[in-house]
């Protein structure tokens, strides 16, 4: 999976996507047997930046994945090479007791058991991750809002253990939390409502939905969510991860086919696996790849038996949290309709964060929610709560009410969490009688555009869609992962850095999540710090024409609509 | 299929026509030679040898005399015959090469099953019972106020003002959500505190918290057990264990519920298997996965025997204690304390914080060597948003209460025994479970033979009790998904808040219902 995307840019796949050159027919569908033409049909040297199906998009769909500079790629591999060599050396020294080993050891009584871990299993953790471990799990002791307080940690033994000094790093600008609409607050209507609810209900439920844990609050939430999404019915679950992993198995089974984007979240992958269906993976957001899989699946049927598939389910996410890309939903829906597949859309990051009304990626593209069979999303991010939902047709939800693993075996959602969701959702919908929700949506979109534009101008390589509040900044080299995180924290800015295995091995990155709660000053402060650290660590890799016309750049994957 | 036959016919006809042409052509070209041959046969048989020689000479002569085009043609024909003899009439691959049009037809033809099968409107479990207000000791179900004999609120901490207050303070400080997974600014100081407190409470080196009870053991098992490893698991194991086993893709062996002989038989079998291939055996991890107090059968696992087997056969034990944590043992440490087993002998203990602690989430505890691994490999830990801080604070306060007043466990255990005794002798219903179990099952003594009818009868008893202010519930299962589906039952949950009188009333009510409904 990771290898695919690692080679994605090297083999010029992004470039191919740029050059899609299908003239759309009058009714919006191309007059050909393939909705989206495959590589071999394409005229080779045509340079065009039009969207493949122009009429499917109502506004420009600009998404860029600038190619990794060759030198950087070589240096990155060398970096990992050196780390690996040193890793082996250190392991050798630890084996011979030259170096003290800080790892927890198996107890003496169980030394003759089969080892719980294979030695190589933890090589990466021991020798690479441990060097930069201080960049993760930083404990915070305040609201995870636009600014947060971090507990100061020191390590006496190179990150093997941490000690809290008791000091608090105050007012660190938070560029890491998924607080898109700024609803992570401890004051205001949401917090007040949640407090009231706590007093009335307590925090637990101690039963499942099907037994005796179905509170009036749950029902209220589900009606509201359905109304928010514009679907017939909906259902809420206690954990976003489990919403995927415990409901996909209820929807598909043996003899069904799941087509999954290669960069789908672990929960979708787990759910697909638990379902027992056949899984095929298409290239990230690549409609030719998806269409080819769909065609082949229907034409050839199941492997070996050649029976037709019972049903085909396409799994996509709204915003991909590591790439910052937005799913090409209009094309996916066109494909889904043509090939009679079902569509499962995971809006974990996009619900609330995209669209003029905050209704997620469907709203962003101005599509009809009934075209998406299963609308899934989480309450963790934009709503500042916890849990997940599934929305769709009444039959679907009725079926899930009976067959979802979650409703039968898992404790239902905590009432104050539900209250937080209800209040924040009503705020977004404007049902609280104010325009605060709408203001937050505008602020987020403004902040996103500003932040992305400035980073781009500074010469960083930024991945993803121009409208996505998830902003990955490419670091590439393993040493820079740690350095970037630490240097930013020195400047009082909390960022998330990610490396392998969450990303392809050479595409380590820092990730910023823009929030509506960020003020222009905060963003400017963060941007200045990023620029400073960028100069220090030589991160301004971009070879794009920074101020000029983007359309002239052959590396960009730019698709715009000219209506 | 249709296209395939068409193609086949097509190829076949082609070959046929070709062969036919040959025969015609060769017929005309060989005629002179055949005539000569017949002429030769009519001669005297004595001159046979000479005659044959003559024929041969004549043939060679004819060969020379024949015009070049004739020879070439015959040569080609011979080659063609050889080709026909040695080649297949059609190529196999050609059959599956569909034209675009045929593909289009297939795509047009394919009709998927509906996304979900239709659900009948009057399915018994489609409409959930609605609880108005808090699910505490007094609970309002479908508009009727009842005494709660159904929520797993064993210690009554759900109603505790102290817990609520701590949750409120936490809410005032941190807000509701964490807006991120543990790795990315989702680790709050309260999470660290809760982990430390849980480890201290259970007297283990380390604890790790999950944001969802169900996901705890379901994530923990696949973090250790991978493809090729072997898991021995009790048949009555709960659903989240079953999902964990499935996610691990390991080799799963089920032993009969609480039957140590059956487990030992499986372990011995494996030992014999190992001796056949000792090299492979050295890398196959083995685990026994059991529950402390089974939610499906309400009985306790024979832990001391399991520990003996563990060392005899070198298998690790994972123990799921959602029902026994905060219930069994003098200090509520669960089944290890109940049996006086050294907690370090258990490799991993997992429990949820949703029953006795009356919060949300779950935790695993054990030695750091084992637990720490989940911080990078537990999927439900790494990839999920962390537990809302107010719920963690509530759990900490619940732990405080448990530590301050260990007498509460004594009270609960006495109540459990009381309920168990009071329910004995209910006509037509049998009590399933240990006297110490806080969540008992009432099963039909004589099944009607159909699960649906059994459920209907039990549901009638539940409704009868609900009308008389005793809230009970059916134990719910996914009938098609459970590996060993437990028989239908009514769940009776004991909490410390239930008074003697209420217990008597409930038992009386159930007895009446049973008499009335089961006759």
Contacts between the chains, C-beta under 8 A, distances in Angstrom:
chain1	res1	chain2	res2	distance
A	33	B	100	5.3
A	33	B	103	7.4
A	33	B	104	5.5
A	104	B	205	7.9
A	104	B	367	7.1
A	104	B	368	4.2
A	104	B	369	3.9
A	104	B	372	6.2
A	105	B	369	6.2
A	106	B	369	5.6
A	107	B	344	6.8
A	107	B	367	6.6
A	107	B	369	7.4
A	109	B	311	7.5
A	110	B	314	7.9
A	110	B	316	7.8
A	112	B	314	6.5
A	113	B	314	4.7
A	113	B	315	7.9
A	113	B	316	6.7
A	114	B	281	7.8
A	114	B	282	6.6
A	114	B	283	6.6
A	114	B	284	6.3
A	114	B	285	5.0
A	114	B	286	6.6
A	114	B	314	7.0
A	115	B	285	7.8
A	116	B	224	6.3
A	116	B	285	6.6
A	116	B	316	7.2
A	116	B	347	8.0
A	116	B	369	7.5
A	116	B	370	6.7
A	116	B	373	7.7
A	117	B	373	6.8
A	118	B	283	7.3
A	125	B	376	6.2
A	129	B	376	7.5
A	136	B	183	4.5
A	136	B	184	7.3
A	137	B	182	6.0
A	137	B	183	5.7
A	137	B	187	4.8
A	137	B	375	7.9
A	138	B	185	6.3
A	138	B	187	6.8
A	139	B	187	4.8
A	139	B	188	6.7
A	139	B	189	5.4
A	139	B	191	7.7
A	139	B	192	5.9
A	140	B	185	5.6
A	140	B	187	6.9
A	140	B	188	5.8
A	140	B	189	7.4
A	141	B	188	6.8
A	141	B	189	4.4
A	142	B	173	7.2
A	142	B	174	6.9
A	143	B	173	7.6
A	143	B	174	5.7
A	143	B	175	4.4
A	144	B	174	7.8
A	144	B	175	7.4
A	144	B	177	7.8
A	144	B	178	6.1
A	144	B	179	4.7
A	144	B	180	6.6
A	144	B	185	6.0
A	144	B	186	7.5
A	145	B	175	7.3
A	148	B	185	6.9
A	151	B	189	6.0
A	174	B	185	6.6
A	176	B	180	6.6
A	176	B	184	5.1
A	176	B	185	4.5
A	177	B	178	7.9
A	177	B	179	4.0
A	177	B	180	4.8
A	177	B	184	7.3
A	177	B	185	5.2
A	177	B	186	7.6
A	178	B	179	4.9
A	178	B	180	5.6
A	178	B	385	8.0
A	179	B	179	4.4
A	183	B	177	7.5
A	184	B	175	5.0
A	184	B	176	7.7
A	184	B	177	5.8
A	184	B	179	4.9
A	185	B	175	5.3
A	186	B	171	6.9
A	186	B	172	5.7
A	186	B	173	6.2
A	186	B	174	6.3
A	186	B	175	4.4
A	190	B	176	7.1
A	191	B	171	6.4
A	191	B	172	7.4
A	191	B	175	6.2
A	191	B	176	7.1
A	194	B	171	6.0
A	194	B	176	5.3
A	195	B	168	5.7
A	195	B	171	5.8
A	195	B	172	7.5
A	198	B	164	5.8
A	198	B	167	5.3
A	198	B	168	5.5
A	198	B	171	6.5
A	198	B	390	7.3
A	199	B	164	6.3
A	199	B	168	7.1
A	200	B	133	7.2
A	200	B	134	6.5
A	201	B	133	7.2
A	201	B	134	4.4
A	201	B	135	8.0
A	202	B	134	5.4
A	202	B	136	6.8
A	202	B	158	4.9
A	202	B	159	6.3
A	202	B	160	7.8
A	202	B	163	7.0
A	202	B	164	5.7
A	202	B	167	7.9
A	202	B	358	7.3
A	203	B	158	7.8
A	203	B	163	7.0
A	203	B	164	7.2
A	203	B	167	5.0
A	203	B	358	7.4
A	203	B	359	5.7
A	203	B	360	7.0
A	203	B	390	6.7
A	203	B	391	5.7
A	203	B	394	4.5
A	204	B	153	7.1
A	204	B	157	7.6
A	204	B	158	4.8
A	204	B	354	6.3
A	204	B	357	7.7
A	204	B	358	3.8
A	204	B	359	5.3
A	204	B	360	6.4
A	204	B	394	7.4
A	205	B	135	5.6
A	205	B	151	7.3
A	205	B	158	7.9
A	205	B	354	7.5
A	205	B	360	7.9
A	206	B	135	6.6
A	206	B	151	4.2
A	206	B	152	4.5
A	206	B	153	4.3
A	206	B	158	5.8
A	206	B	354	6.0
A	206	B	355	6.0
A	206	B	358	5.6
A	207	B	135	6.5
A	207	B	150	6.4
A	207	B	151	4.5
A	207	B	152	6.3
A	207	B	473	7.4
A	208	B	476	6.8
A	209	B	128	5.9
A	210	B	125	5.8
A	210	B	128	6.2
A	210	B	476	4.3
A	211	B	150	6.4
A	211	B	473	4.3
A	211	B	474	7.4
A	211	B	475	7.6
A	211	B	476	5.7
A	211	B	491	7.0
A	212	B	129	6.2
A	212	B	131	6.4
A	212	B	135	6.7
A	212	B	139	7.3
A	212	B	141	6.7
A	212	B	148	7.7
A	212	B	150	4.2
A	212	B	151	5.8
A	212	B	471	6.4
A	212	B	473	4.7
A	213	B	131	7.4
A	213	B	135	6.5
A	213	B	151	7.0
A	214	B	128	3.9
A	214	B	129	6.1
A	214	B	130	5.9
A	214	B	131	6.1
A	215	B	130	7.6
A	215	B	131	5.0
A	215	B	132	7.7
A	215	B	133	8.0
A	215	B	135	6.7
A	216	B	130	5.9
A	216	B	131	6.8
A	216	B	132	4.8
A	216	B	133	7.5
A	219	B	130	6.4
A	238	B	212	5.6
A	238	B	360	6.8
A	239	B	211	5.8
A	239	B	212	3.8
A	239	B	214	7.8
A	239	B	215	6.2
A	239	B	380	7.7
A	239	B	384	6.0
A	239	B	385	7.9
A	240	B	384	6.5
A	240	B	385	6.3
A	241	B	212	7.4
A	241	B	215	6.6
A	241	B	379	7.5
A	241	B	380	5.9
A	241	B	383	5.8
A	241	B	384	3.9
A	242	B	212	5.5
A	242	B	214	6.3
A	242	B	215	5.5
A	242	B	380	7.5
A	242	B	384	7.8
A	246	B	214	7.5
A	246	B	243	7.8
A	251	B	115	6.7
A	251	B	116	6.8
A	265	B	383	6.8
A	266	B	379	5.7
A	266	B	382	7.8
A	266	B	383	4.5
A	267	B	379	7.8
A	267	B	383	6.2
A	267	B	384	7.6
A	270	B	247	6.3
A	270	B	379	6.3
A	273	B	247	7.0
A	274	B	243	6.6
A	274	B	246	5.7
A	274	B	247	6.2
A	295	B	103	6.7
A	295	B	107	6.9
A	298	B	106	6.3
A	298	B	107	5.0
A	298	B	110	4.9
A	299	B	98	6.5
A	299	B	103	5.0
A	299	B	106	5.2
A	299	B	107	6.9
A	308	B	110	5.6
A	309	B	110	7.9
A	309	B	112	7.2
A	310	B	112	6.8
A	310	B	113	4.8
A	311	B	112	4.2
A	311	B	113	5.0
A	311	B	114	8.0
A	311	B	115	6.7
A	312	B	112	6.5
A	338	B	107	7.9
A	339	B	107	6.5
A	340	B	110	6.6
A	340	B	111	7.1
A	340	B	112	5.3
A	341	B	112	7.3
A	342	B	112	7.5
A	342	B	115	5.1
A	373	B	115	5.7
A	374	B	115	7.7
A	378	B	385	7.4
A	379	B	177	7.5
A	380	B	177	5.9
A	380	B	178	7.5
A	380	B	179	6.6
A	380	B	180	7.9
A	380	B	385	3.9
A	381	B	179	6.5
A	383	B	177	7.1
A	384	B	175	6.4
A	384	B	176	5.9
A	384	B	177	4.1
A	384	B	179	6.1
A	385	B	176	5.3
A	385	B	177	4.6
A	385	B	388	7.4
A	386	B	176	7.7
A	386	B	177	5.6
A	386	B	178	7.4
A	386	B	211	6.7
A	386	B	385	5.8
A	386	B	387	7.7
A	386	B	388	5.2
A	395	B	114	8.0
A	395	B	115	8.0
A	395	B	116	5.9
A	395	B	118	6.4
A	395	B	119	6.7
A	396	B	115	6.2
A	396	B	116	5.4
A	398	B	119	4.6
A	398	B	126	6.1
A	399	B	116	3.8
A	399	B	117	7.0
A	399	B	119	5.2
A	400	B	116	7.8
A	401	B	125	7.9
A	401	B	126	6.1
A	401	B	128	7.4
A	402	B	119	6.3
A	402	B	123	6.3
A	402	B	125	5.9
A	402	B	126	6.2
A	403	B	478	6.5
A	405	B	214	7.6
A	405	B	239	6.9
A	405	B	243	7.0
A	405	B	478	6.8
A	405	B	481	7.3
A	406	B	214	7.2
A	408	B	239	7.5
A	408	B	476	5.0
A	408	B	477	6.7
A	408	B	478	5.4
A	409	B	214	5.9
A	409	B	238	7.5
A	409	B	239	4.5
A	409	B	240	6.4
A	409	B	478	7.8
A	410	B	212	6.7
A	410	B	213	6.6
A	410	B	214	3.9
A	410	B	240	7.9
A	411	B	213	5.5
A	411	B	214	7.5
A	411	B	352	7.2
A	411	B	354	4.0
A	411	B	360	6.6
A	413	B	360	7.9
A	414	B	359	7.8
A	414	B	360	4.9
A	414	B	388	7.5
A	414	B	391	6.1
A	415	B	134	7.5
A	416	B	167	7.3
A	416	B	171	7.0
A	416	B	176	6.6
A	416	B	390	6.6
A	417	B	176	6.2
A	417	B	177	7.7
A	417	B	360	7.9
A	417	B	388	6.1
A	417	B	391	7.9
A	420	B	176	4.1
A	420	B	177	6.8
A	494	B	185	6.0
A	496	B	184	4.5
A	496	B	185	7.3
